[in-house]
Amino acid sequence: MAKVFNVIIERDSEGYYIASVPELRGCHTQAKSLDTLMKRIREAIKLCLEVEGKEIPRQEFIGVQRVRV
């Protein structure tokens, strides 16, 4: 059965896209294009799941808020 994960995507000051999976500690990658980023994050998720080797506690994604300070 396929698992579904939330991926947070940001772009840094040099133009790289950065992907992070909050449910999987240490699951991050980066790339110059979104297509490459998505391929790499899928690979990173698979590797993280192999290392974890157990059921990942599910978190409910609520949303993202922008806060100005």
Number of C-alpha atoms within 10 A of each C-alpha: 3 4 4 7 15 14 18 12 16 12 13 9 6 7 11 15 19 21 23 20 18 15 17 17 10 12 19 19 20 20 18 13 12 15 9 12 19 19 12 17 21 14 14 20 21 13 13 16 15 10 9 12 9 8 7 10 7 9 10 7 10 6 5 7 6 5 5 4 3
